[in-house]
Amino acid sequence: MTDHFQLAEEFFEQGEFERAYEEYKQAIILQTDNLEAYMGWERALNELNKHEEPTTKHQKIIKLNADSSKIYYVWGLVLGSLKQYEEAITKFETATKLNSDYFEAYHYWGNSLFNLNEYEDAIKKSKYRTKNVGSREKSEN
């Protein structure tokens, strides 16, 4: 039996996004609760500039795992790439509520605020991220 998910991952790594998209789709048909396949499908759609579908896919993904900060983070990235910054901010905020150490989410939350000309708030998110990264690095030493 073909492992569509593994094939999709390989195609994605090779930059063959259309083939990856098709394999992720097959993986989801065979295993409708495969969160990683949905996330891969999302990434492939983003690479193919098919920006209409991702939000629908994320709604399905959220039903599978509503407590995943990564899902909200990736959804925020997709919305940011569509210049839907206010909606992206809500997703980054949710990601950081689920995982207060999600530094990348704070970073892109700040970027979205910057793109909305909310410079002071963007700086605060950057400072929060830097402060927490610094704290984490100190505790790891």
DSSP file with accessible surface (Angstrom, degrees, kcal/mol):
  #  RESIDUE AA STRUCTURE BP1 BP2  ACC     N-H-->O    O-->H-N    N-H-->O    O-->H-N    TCO  KAPPA ALPHA  PHI   PSI    X-CA   Y-CA   Z-CA
    1    1 A M              0   0  211      0, 0.0     2,-0.2     0, 0.0     0, 0.0   0.000 360.0 360.0 360.0 136.2    0.0    0.0    0.0
    2    2 A T        -     0   0   78      1,-0.1     2,-1.2     2,-0.0     3,-0.2  -0.491 360.0-138.2 -72.4 133.9    1.3    3.4   -0.9
    3    3 A D     >  -     0   0   95     -2,-0.2     4,-2.3     1,-0.2     5,-0.2  -0.772  24.3-178.8 -91.7  90.6    2.2    5.8    1.9
    4    4 A H  H  > S+     0   0   36     -2,-1.2     4,-2.6     1,-0.2    -1,-0.2   0.857  77.4  55.6 -61.9 -36.6    0.7    8.9    0.4
    5    5 A F  H  > S+     0   0   43      2,-0.2     4,-2.4     1,-0.2    -1,-0.2   0.947 109.0  46.1 -63.3 -45.8    1.8   11.1    3.4
    6    6 A Q  H  > S+     0   0   88      1,-0.2     4,-2.2     2,-0.2    -2,-0.2   0.916 113.2  49.9 -63.5 -42.7    5.4   10.1    3.0
    7    7 A L  H  X S+     0   0   54     -4,-2.3     4,-2.8     1,-0.2    -1,-0.2   0.918 109.8  51.8 -60.0 -43.3    5.3   10.6   -0.7
    8    8 A A  H  X S+     0   0    0     -4,-2.6     4,-2.8     1,-0.2    -2,-0.2   0.919 108.3  50.8 -59.8 -44.5    3.8   14.0   -0.2
    9    9 A E  H  X S+     0   0   52     -4,-2.4     4,-2.4     1,-0.2    -1,-0.2   0.909 111.5  48.2 -60.4 -42.7    6.5   15.0    2.3
   10   10 A E  H  X S+     0   0   89     -4,-2.2     4,-1.6     2,-0.2    -2,-0.2   0.924 112.2  48.1 -64.7 -45.7    9.2   13.9   -0.2
   11   11 A F  H  <>S+     0   0   20     -4,-2.8     5,-2.6     1,-0.2     4,-0.3   0.906 110.9  51.9 -60.9 -41.3    7.6   15.9   -3.1
   12   12 A F  H ><5S+     0   0   27     -4,-2.8     3,-1.7     1,-0.2    -2,-0.2   0.942 108.1  50.8 -61.3 -46.2    7.3   18.9   -0.8
   13   13 A E  H 3<5S+     0   0  150     -4,-2.4    -1,-0.2     1,-0.3    -2,-0.2   0.820 109.7  51.6 -59.7 -32.6   11.0   18.7    0.1
   14   14 A Q  T 3<5S-     0   0  116     -4,-1.6    -1,-0.3    -5,-0.2    -2,-0.2   0.440 118.8-111.9 -84.3  -1.8   11.8   18.5   -3.6
   15   15 A G  T < 5S+     0   0   39     -3,-1.7     2,-1.4    -4,-0.3    -3,-0.2   0.613  76.6 134.0  80.3  13.9    9.7   21.6   -4.4
   16   16 A E     >< +     0   0   66     -5,-2.6     4,-2.3    -6,-0.2    -1,-0.2  -0.595  23.2 164.6 -94.6  74.8    7.1   19.6   -6.3
   17   17 A F  H  >  +     0   0   51     -2,-1.4     4,-2.9     1,-0.2    -1,-0.2   0.819  66.6  54.5 -69.5 -34.5    4.2   21.3   -4.6
   18   18 A E  H  > S+     0   0   89      2,-0.2     4,-2.0    -3,-0.2    -1,-0.2   0.941 113.0  43.7 -65.3 -43.4    1.4   20.2   -7.0
   19   19 A R  H  > S+     0   0  135      2,-0.2     4,-2.2     1,-0.2    -2,-0.2   0.896 113.7  51.4 -67.6 -38.8    2.4   16.6   -6.6
   20   20 A A  H  X S+     0   0    0     -4,-2.3     4,-3.0     2,-0.2     5,-0.3   0.936 107.5  53.5 -61.2 -45.1    2.7   17.0   -2.8
   21   21 A Y  H  X S+     0   0   15     -4,-2.9     4,-2.3     1,-0.2    -2,-0.2   0.924 109.6  47.7 -54.6 -47.0   -0.7   18.6   -2.8
   22   22 A E  H  X S+     0   0   75     -4,-2.0     4,-2.0     1,-0.2    -1,-0.2   0.888 112.9  47.9 -65.0 -39.9   -2.2   15.6   -4.5
   23   23 A E  H  X S+     0   0   39     -4,-2.2     4,-2.4     2,-0.2    -1,-0.2   0.897 110.7  50.6 -70.0 -39.8   -0.5   13.1   -2.2
   24   24 A Y  H  X S+     0   0    0     -4,-3.0     4,-2.3     2,-0.2    -2,-0.2   0.922 109.1  53.3 -60.1 -42.1   -1.6   14.9    0.9
   25   25 A K  H  X S+     0   0   73     -4,-2.3     4,-2.2    -5,-0.3    -2,-0.2   0.924 109.6  47.1 -59.2 -44.2   -5.1   14.9   -0.5
   26   26 A Q  H  X S+     0   0   73     -4,-2.0     4,-2.2     1,-0.2    -1,-0.2   0.896 109.5  53.9 -64.6 -40.0   -4.9   11.1   -0.9
   27   27 A A  H  X S+     0   0    7     -4,-2.4     4,-1.8     1,-0.2    -1,-0.2   0.900 109.6  48.0 -61.0 -39.5   -3.5   10.7    2.6
   28   28 A I  H  < S+     0   0   11     -4,-2.3    -2,-0.2     2,-0.2    -1,-0.2   0.889 108.2  54.3 -70.2 -37.8   -6.5   12.7    4.0
   29   29 A I  H  < S+     0   0  103     -4,-2.2     3,-0.4     1,-0.2    -1,-0.2   0.921 114.2  41.9 -60.6 -41.2   -9.0   10.6    2.0
   30   30 A L  H  < S+     0   0   99     -4,-2.2     2,-0.3     1,-0.3    -1,-0.2   0.776 131.9  22.5 -77.5 -27.8   -7.5    7.4    3.5
   31   31 A Q    ><  -     0   0  102     -4,-1.8     3,-2.0    -5,-0.2    -1,-0.3  -0.715  66.7-174.9-143.2  88.5   -7.2    8.8    7.0
   32   32 A T  T 3  S+     0   0   97     -3,-0.4    -4,-0.1     1,-0.3    -1,-0.1   0.642  83.7  54.5 -65.7 -13.9   -9.5   11.7    7.7
   33   33 A D  T 3  S+     0   0  102     -5,-0.0     2,-1.3    31,-0.0    -1,-0.3   0.202  71.5 126.0-104.7  19.5   -8.1   12.4   11.1
   34   34 A N    <>  -     0   0   28     -3,-2.0     4,-1.9     1,-0.2     3,-0.2  -0.611  36.5-176.0 -81.8  93.5   -4.4   12.7   10.0
   35   35 A L  H  > S+     0   0   35     -2,-1.3     4,-2.4     1,-0.2    -1,-0.2   0.896  80.4  53.4 -58.2 -43.9   -3.5   16.1   11.4
   36   36 A E  H  > S+     0   0   97      1,-0.2     4,-2.5     2,-0.2    -1,-0.2   0.872 106.9  52.7 -63.4 -35.2    0.0   16.2    9.8
   37   37 A A  H  > S+     0   0    0     -3,-0.2     4,-2.7     2,-0.2    -1,-0.2   0.914 109.2  49.1 -66.9 -41.1   -1.5   15.5    6.4
   38   38 A Y  H  X S+     0   0   22     -4,-1.9     4,-2.4     2,-0.2    -2,-0.2   0.921 111.8  49.0 -61.7 -42.9   -3.9   18.4    6.8
   39   39 A M  H  X S+     0   0   12     -4,-2.4     4,-2.2     1,-0.2    -2,-0.2   0.911 112.4  48.0 -64.6 -40.8   -1.0   20.6    7.8
   40   40 A G  H  X S+     0   0    1     -4,-2.5     4,-2.7     2,-0.2    -2,-0.2   0.915 109.5  52.6 -64.1 -41.8    1.1   19.5    4.9
   41   41 A W  H  X S+     0   0   21     -4,-2.7     4,-2.7     1,-0.2    -2,-0.2   0.926 109.0  51.4 -58.8 -42.7   -1.9   20.1    2.5
   42   42 A E  H  X S+     0   0    1     -4,-2.4     4,-2.3     1,-0.2    -1,-0.2   0.925 109.7  48.2 -59.2 -47.6   -2.1   23.6    3.9
   43   43 A R  H  X S+     0   0   86     -4,-2.2     4,-2.4     2,-0.2    -1,-0.2   0.915 111.6  50.3 -62.4 -41.7    1.6   24.2    3.3
   44   44 A A  H  X S+     0   0    0     -4,-2.7     4,-1.9     2,-0.2    -2,-0.2   0.927 109.9  50.3 -63.7 -43.6    1.3   22.9   -0.2
   45   45 A L  H  <>S+     0   0    0     -4,-2.7     5,-2.7     1,-0.2    -1,-0.2   0.915 110.2  50.8 -59.2 -42.0   -1.7   25.2   -0.9
   46   46 A N  H ><5S+     0   0   45     -4,-2.3     3,-1.4     1,-0.2    -2,-0.2   0.926 109.7  49.2 -62.9 -44.2    0.3   28.1    0.4
   47   47 A E  H 3<5S+     0   0   98     -4,-2.4    -1,-0.2     1,-0.3    -2,-0.2   0.820 110.5  51.1 -64.6 -30.5    3.3   27.3   -1.8
   48   48 A L  T 3<5S-     0   0   45     -4,-1.9    -1,-0.3    -5,-0.2    -2,-0.2   0.388 113.4-120.6 -86.3   3.4    0.9   27.1   -4.8
   49   49 A N  T < 5 +     0   0  120     -3,-1.4     2,-1.2    -4,-0.2    -3,-0.2   0.827  65.0 144.8  57.9  34.1   -0.6   30.4   -4.0
   50   50 A K      < +     0   0   74     -5,-2.7     3,-0.4    -6,-0.2    -1,-0.2  -0.709  14.8 162.5 -97.8  80.1   -4.0   28.8   -3.6
   51   51 A H        +     0   0   38     -2,-1.2     4,-0.4     1,-0.2    -1,-0.2   0.482  55.6  71.3 -86.0  -1.5   -5.1   31.1   -0.8
   52   52 A E  S    S+     0   0  171      1,-0.1     4,-0.4     2,-0.1     3,-0.2   0.873  98.5  46.8 -80.7 -35.2   -8.8   30.6   -0.9
   53   53 A E  S >> S+     0   0   64     -3,-0.4     4,-1.9     1,-0.2     3,-0.7   0.813  89.4  78.4 -78.3 -33.1   -8.8   27.0    0.4
   54   54 A P  H 3> S+     0   0    0      0, 0.0     4,-2.7     0, 0.0     5,-0.2   0.840  90.2  53.5 -54.6 -39.8   -6.5   27.2    3.5
   55   55 A T  H 3> S+     0   0   35     -4,-0.4     4,-2.0    -3,-0.2     5,-0.2   0.920 109.0  50.3 -63.2 -39.1   -8.9   28.8    5.9
   56   56 A T  H <> S+     0   0   68     -3,-0.7     4,-1.6    -4,-0.4    -1,-0.2   0.928 111.0  49.6 -61.5 -43.1  -11.4   26.0    5.2
   57   57 A K  H  X S+     0   0   13     -4,-1.9     4,-2.5     1,-0.2    -2,-0.2   0.911 108.1  53.3 -63.5 -40.4   -8.7   23.4    5.8
   58   58 A H  H  X S+     0   0    0     -4,-2.7     4,-3.0     1,-0.2    -1,-0.2   0.872 103.5  56.1 -64.7 -35.9   -7.8   25.1    9.1
   59   59 A Q  H  X S+     0   0  103     -4,-2.0     4,-1.4     1,-0.2    -1,-0.2   0.912 110.6  45.4 -61.8 -38.0  -11.3   24.9   10.3
   60   60 A K  H  X S+     0   0   96     -4,-1.6     4,-1.0     2,-0.2    -2,-0.2   0.904 112.7  50.8 -68.8 -41.1  -11.3   21.2    9.7
   61   61 A I  H >X S+     0   0    0     -4,-2.5     4,-1.6     1,-0.2     3,-0.8   0.910 105.4  56.0 -63.4 -42.5   -7.9   20.9   11.4
   62   62 A I  H 3< S+     0   0   26     -4,-3.0    -1,-0.2     1,-0.3    -2,-0.2   0.888 101.8  57.4 -58.6 -38.2   -9.1   22.8   14.4
   63   63 A K  H 3< S+     0   0  181     -4,-1.4     3,-0.3     1,-0.2    -1,-0.3   0.837 107.3  49.3 -62.3 -29.8  -11.9   20.2   14.8
   64   64 A L  H << S+     0   0   70     -4,-1.0    -1,-0.2    -3,-0.8    -2,-0.2   0.834 134.9   3.7 -76.7 -34.4   -9.2   17.5   15.1
   65   65 A N    ><  +     0   0   63     -4,-1.6     3,-1.5    -3,-0.1    -1,-0.2  -0.525  61.6 172.4-156.5  80.2   -7.1   19.3   17.6
   66   66 A A  T 3  S+     0   0   48     -3,-0.3    -3,-0.1     1,-0.3    -4,-0.1   0.659  79.5  61.0 -68.0 -15.4   -8.4   22.6   19.0
   67   67 A D  T 3  S+     0   0  128     -5,-0.1     2,-0.7     4,-0.0    -1,-0.3   0.297  74.8 113.4 -97.0  12.0   -5.7   22.8   21.6
   68   68 A S    <>  -     0   0   23     -3,-1.5     4,-1.3     1,-0.2     3,-0.3  -0.735  46.4-167.8 -90.7 113.3   -2.7   22.9   19.2
   69   69 A S  H  > S+     0   0   19     -2,-0.7     4,-2.4     1,-0.2    -1,-0.2   0.849  87.5  62.7 -64.5 -31.8   -0.9   26.2   19.2
   70   70 A K  H  > S+     0   0  101      1,-0.2     4,-2.8     2,-0.2     5,-0.3   0.885  99.1  54.1 -62.1 -38.9    0.9   25.2   16.0
   71   71 A I  H  > S+     0   0    1     -3,-0.3     4,-2.5     1,-0.2    -1,-0.2   0.944 111.2  44.2 -61.3 -47.0   -2.3   25.0   14.1
   72   72 A Y  H  X S+     0   0   35     -4,-1.3     4,-2.5     2,-0.2    -1,-0.2   0.889 112.7  53.1 -66.1 -37.6   -3.3   28.6   15.1
   73   73 A Y  H  X S+     0   0   32     -4,-2.4     4,-2.2     2,-0.2    -2,-0.2   0.956 111.6  44.1 -61.3 -50.1    0.3   29.8   14.4
   74   74 A V  H  X S+     0   0   23     -4,-2.8     4,-2.4     1,-0.2    -2,-0.2   0.915 112.1  53.3 -64.3 -39.6    0.3   28.3   10.9
   75   75 A W  H  X S+     0   0   19     -4,-2.5     4,-2.6    -5,-0.3    -1,-0.2   0.929 108.2  51.1 -60.7 -42.3   -3.2   29.7   10.3
   76   76 A G  H  X S+     0   0    0     -4,-2.5     4,-2.7     1,-0.2    -1,-0.2   0.905 108.2  52.1 -61.1 -40.2   -1.9   33.1   11.3
   77   77 A L  H  X S+     0   0   57     -4,-2.2     4,-2.3     2,-0.2    -1,-0.2   0.919 110.0  48.6 -61.8 -43.6    0.9   32.8    8.9
   78   78 A V  H  X S+     0   0    3     -4,-2.4     4,-1.2     2,-0.2    -2,-0.2   0.945 112.6  47.4 -62.4 -46.9   -1.5   32.0    6.1
   79   79 A L  H  <>S+     0   0    0     -4,-2.6     5,-2.8     1,-0.2     3,-0.4   0.906 110.8  52.6 -62.4 -39.1   -3.7   34.9    6.9
   80   80 A G  H ><5S+     0   0   16     -4,-2.7     3,-1.9     1,-0.2    -1,-0.2   0.902 104.9  54.6 -62.4 -39.7   -0.7   37.2    7.2
   81   81 A S  H 3<5S+     0   0   55     -4,-2.3    -1,-0.2     1,-0.3    -2,-0.2   0.776 107.5  51.2 -66.5 -22.2    0.4   36.1    3.7
   82   82 A L  T 3<5S-     0   0   41     -4,-1.2    -1,-0.3    -3,-0.4    -2,-0.2   0.341 118.7-116.0 -90.7   4.1   -3.0   37.2    2.5
   83   83 A K  T < 5S+     0   0  150     -3,-1.9     2,-1.0     1,-0.2    -3,-0.2   0.744  74.6 136.1  63.8  27.4   -2.5   40.5    4.2
   84   84 A Q     >< +     0   0   73     -5,-2.8     4,-2.3     1,-0.2    -1,-0.2  -0.571  22.3 161.7 -98.2  67.3   -5.4   39.8    6.6
   85   85 A Y  H  >  +     0   0   42     -2,-1.0     4,-2.6     1,-0.2    -1,-0.2   0.844  64.0  54.0 -65.0 -39.0   -3.4   41.1    9.5
   86   86 A E  H  > S+     0   0  138      1,-0.2     4,-1.4     2,-0.2    -1,-0.2   0.923 113.2  43.7 -64.1 -41.3   -6.2   41.6   12.0
   87   87 A E  H  > S+     0   0  105      1,-0.2     4,-1.4     2,-0.2    -1,-0.2   0.886 111.7  54.5 -68.8 -37.7   -7.4   38.0   11.6
   88   88 A A  H  X S+     0   0    0     -4,-2.3     4,-2.6     1,-0.2     3,-0.2   0.914 103.4  56.7 -60.5 -41.8   -3.8   36.8   11.7
   89   89 A I  H  X S+     0   0   23     -4,-2.6     4,-2.8     1,-0.2    -1,-0.2   0.903 103.3  53.3 -58.2 -41.8   -3.4   38.6   15.0
   90   90 A T  H  X S+     0   0   61     -4,-1.4     4,-2.0     1,-0.2    -1,-0.2   0.878 110.3  47.8 -63.4 -34.7   -6.3   36.7   16.6
   91   91 A K  H  X S+     0   0   44     -4,-1.4     4,-2.5    -3,-0.2    -2,-0.2   0.914 112.3  47.9 -72.4 -41.8   -4.7   33.4   15.5
   92   92 A F  H  X S+     0   0    2     -4,-2.6     4,-2.3     2,-0.2    -2,-0.2   0.903 110.8  52.9 -64.7 -37.3   -1.3   34.4   16.9
   93   93 A E  H  X S+     0   0   70     -4,-2.8     4,-1.8    -5,-0.2    -2,-0.2   0.932 109.8  47.6 -63.0 -44.4   -2.9   35.5   20.1
   94   94 A T  H  X S+     0   0   45     -4,-2.0     4,-2.1     1,-0.2    -2,-0.2   0.920 109.4  54.1 -62.3 -42.0   -4.7   32.1   20.5
   95   95 A A  H  X S+     0   0    0     -4,-2.5     4,-1.7     1,-0.2    -1,-0.2   0.910 110.3  46.4 -58.8 -41.4   -1.4   30.3   19.8
   96   96 A T  H  < S+     0   0   10     -4,-2.3    -1,-0.2     1,-0.2    -2,-0.2   0.781 108.7  55.1 -76.1 -25.0    0.3   32.2   22.6
   97   97 A K  H  < S+     0   0  155     -4,-1.8     3,-0.3    -5,-0.2    -1,-0.2   0.878 112.5  43.4 -69.7 -36.8   -2.6   31.6   25.0
   98   98 A L  H  < S+     0   0   73     -4,-2.1     2,-0.3     1,-0.3    -2,-0.2   0.783 134.3  18.0 -76.9 -28.5   -2.2   27.9   24.3
   99   99 A N    ><  -     0   0   63     -4,-1.7     3,-1.9    -5,-0.2    -1,-0.3  -0.787  64.7-169.8-145.7  95.8    1.6   28.0   24.6
  100  100 A S  T 3  S+     0   0   65     -3,-0.3    -4,-0.1     1,-0.3    -3,-0.1   0.644  88.2  58.3 -66.2 -11.5    2.9   31.1   26.3
  101  101 A D  T 3   +     0   0   90      1,-0.1     2,-2.0     4,-0.0    -1,-0.3   0.186  68.1 122.4 -99.2  15.2    6.5   30.2   25.2
  102  102 A Y    <>  +     0   0   28     -3,-1.9     4,-1.6     1,-0.2     3,-0.5  -0.527  35.3 175.0 -81.6  81.9    5.6   30.2   21.4
  103  103 A F  H  > S+     0   0    8     -2,-2.0     4,-2.2     1,-0.3    -1,-0.2   0.847  72.2  56.1 -61.4 -38.6    8.2   32.8   20.5
  104  104 A E  H  > S+     0   0   91      1,-0.2     4,-2.5     2,-0.2    -1,-0.3   0.884 104.6  54.2 -63.1 -36.8    7.6   32.6   16.7
  105  105 A A  H  > S+     0   0    0     -3,-0.5     4,-2.2     1,-0.2    -1,-0.2   0.915 108.6  48.6 -64.1 -40.8    3.9   33.4   17.3
  106  106 A Y  H  X S+     0   0   16     -4,-1.6     4,-2.6     2,-0.2    -1,-0.2   0.915 110.1  53.2 -63.0 -41.2    4.9   36.5   19.2
  107  107 A H  H  X S+     0   0   57     -4,-2.2     4,-2.1     1,-0.2    -2,-0.2   0.949 113.7  39.9 -59.5 -50.9    7.3   37.5   16.4
  108  108 A Y  H  X S+     0   0   88     -4,-2.5     4,-2.4     2,-0.2    -1,-0.2   0.797 110.8  58.8 -74.5 -24.5    4.7   37.3   13.7
  109  109 A W  H  X S+     0   0   24     -4,-2.2     4,-2.3    -5,-0.3    -1,-0.2   0.950 108.7  46.6 -63.1 -46.6    2.0   38.8   15.9
  110  110 A G  H  X S+     0   0    3     -4,-2.6     4,-2.6     1,-0.2    -2,-0.2   0.903 110.2  52.9 -61.0 -41.5    4.4   41.8   16.1
  111  111 A N  H  X S+     0   0   61     -4,-2.1     4,-2.4     2,-0.2    -1,-0.2   0.904 108.8  49.8 -61.1 -42.0    4.9   41.8   12.4
  112  112 A S  H  X S+     0   0    5     -4,-2.4     4,-1.0     2,-0.2    -2,-0.2   0.918 110.8  49.2 -64.2 -42.2    1.2   41.8   11.8
  113  113 A L  H ><>S+     0   0   11     -4,-2.3     5,-2.7     1,-0.2     3,-0.7   0.922 110.1  52.0 -61.5 -41.5    0.8   44.8   14.2
  114  114 A F  H ><5S+     0   0  112     -4,-2.6     3,-2.1     1,-0.3    -2,-0.2   0.921 105.8  54.1 -60.3 -43.4    3.7   46.5   12.4
  115  115 A N  H 3<5S+     0   0   78     -4,-2.4    -1,-0.3     1,-0.3    -2,-0.2   0.722 106.5  52.5 -65.8 -19.8    1.9   46.0    9.0
  116  116 A L  T <<5S-     0   0   47     -4,-1.0    -1,-0.3    -3,-0.7    -2,-0.2   0.240 120.6-112.0 -95.2  10.9   -1.2   47.7   10.5
  117  117 A N  T < 5S+     0   0  108     -3,-2.1     2,-1.1     1,-0.2    -3,-0.2   0.739  77.0 135.5  64.1  25.4    1.0   50.7   11.5
  118  118 A E     >< +     0   0   77     -5,-2.7     4,-2.2     1,-0.2    -1,-0.2  -0.589  22.7 162.6 -98.5  69.6    0.6   49.8   15.2
  119  119 A Y  H  >  +     0   0  112     -2,-1.1     4,-2.5     1,-0.2    -1,-0.2   0.867  64.7  51.8 -64.8 -42.5    4.3   50.3   15.9
  120  120 A E  H  > S+     0   0  153      1,-0.2     4,-2.1     2,-0.2    -1,-0.2   0.925 113.1  45.3 -63.5 -43.2    4.2   50.7   19.7
  121  121 A D  H  > S+     0   0   70      2,-0.2     4,-2.1     1,-0.2    -1,-0.2   0.880 111.2  54.3 -66.1 -36.9    2.2   47.5   20.1
  122  122 A A  H  X S+     0   0    7     -4,-2.2     4,-2.1     1,-0.2    -2,-0.2   0.923 108.1  49.4 -61.9 -41.6    4.5   45.7   17.6
  123  123 A I  H  X S+     0   0   91     -4,-2.5     4,-3.0     1,-0.2     5,-0.2   0.911 107.8  54.5 -64.9 -39.9    7.6   46.8   19.7
  124  124 A K  H  X S+     0   0  126     -4,-2.1     4,-2.7     1,-0.2    -1,-0.2   0.914 108.2  48.5 -61.3 -41.6    5.9   45.5   22.9
  125  125 A K  H  X S+     0   0   54     -4,-2.1     4,-2.5     2,-0.2    -1,-0.2   0.904 112.4  49.4 -65.0 -39.1    5.4   42.1   21.3
  126  126 A S  H  X S+     0   0   54     -4,-2.1     4,-2.9     2,-0.2    -2,-0.2   0.920 111.9  47.5 -64.6 -43.6    9.0   42.1   20.2
  127  127 A K  H  X S+     0   0  144     -4,-3.0     4,-3.2     2,-0.2     5,-0.2   0.910 111.3  51.1 -64.2 -41.6   10.2   43.1   23.6
  128  128 A Y  H  X S+     0   0   83     -4,-2.7     4,-2.4    -5,-0.2     5,-0.2   0.945 112.6  46.6 -60.4 -44.9    8.1   40.4   25.2
  129  129 A R  H  X S+     0   0   76     -4,-2.5     4,-2.6     2,-0.2     5,-0.2   0.948 115.1  45.5 -62.3 -47.8    9.5   37.8   22.8
  130  130 A T  H  X S+     0   0   91     -4,-2.9     4,-2.8     2,-0.2     5,-0.2   0.922 112.5  51.5 -63.1 -43.8   13.1   39.0   23.4
  131  131 A K  H  X S+     0   0  140     -4,-3.2     4,-2.3     1,-0.2    -1,-0.2   0.936 114.2  43.0 -59.5 -45.7   12.6   39.1   27.2
  132  132 A N  H  X S+     0   0   31     -4,-2.4     4,-2.3    -5,-0.2    -1,-0.2   0.868 112.7  51.4 -73.2 -34.9   11.2   35.6   27.3
  133  133 A V  H  X S+     0   0   25     -4,-2.6     4,-2.7    -5,-0.2     5,-0.2   0.943 111.9  48.7 -64.2 -43.9   13.8   34.2   24.9
  134  134 A G  H  X S+     0   0   24     -4,-2.8     4,-2.3    -5,-0.2    -2,-0.2   0.915 111.4  49.4 -61.6 -41.8   16.5   35.7   27.1
  135  135 A S  H  X S+     0   0   63     -4,-2.3     4,-2.1    -5,-0.2    -1,-0.2   0.915 111.7  48.7 -63.6 -42.3   14.9   34.3   30.2
  136  136 A R  H  X S+     0   0  104     -4,-2.3     4,-1.6     2,-0.2    -2,-0.2   0.932 110.4  50.5 -64.8 -42.7   14.7   30.9   28.7
  137  137 A E  H  X S+     0   0  104     -4,-2.7     4,-0.9     1,-0.2    -2,-0.2   0.912 110.5  50.3 -63.4 -38.6   18.3   31.0   27.5
  138  138 A K  H >< S+     0   0  166     -4,-2.3     3,-0.6     1,-0.2    -1,-0.2   0.917 110.2  49.4 -65.5 -39.8   19.5   32.0   31.0
  139  139 A S  H 3< S+     0   0   95     -4,-2.1    -1,-0.2     1,-0.2    -2,-0.2   0.771 107.2  55.7 -72.3 -23.8   17.6   29.2   32.6
  140  140 A E  H 3<        0   0  128     -4,-1.6    -1,-0.2    -5,-0.2    -2,-0.2   0.698 360.0 360.0 -79.8 -18.7   19.0   26.6   30.2
  141  141 A N    <<        0   0  173     -4,-0.9    -3,-0.0    -3,-0.6    -4,-0.0  -0.355 360.0 360.0 -85.9 360.0   22.6   27.6   31.1
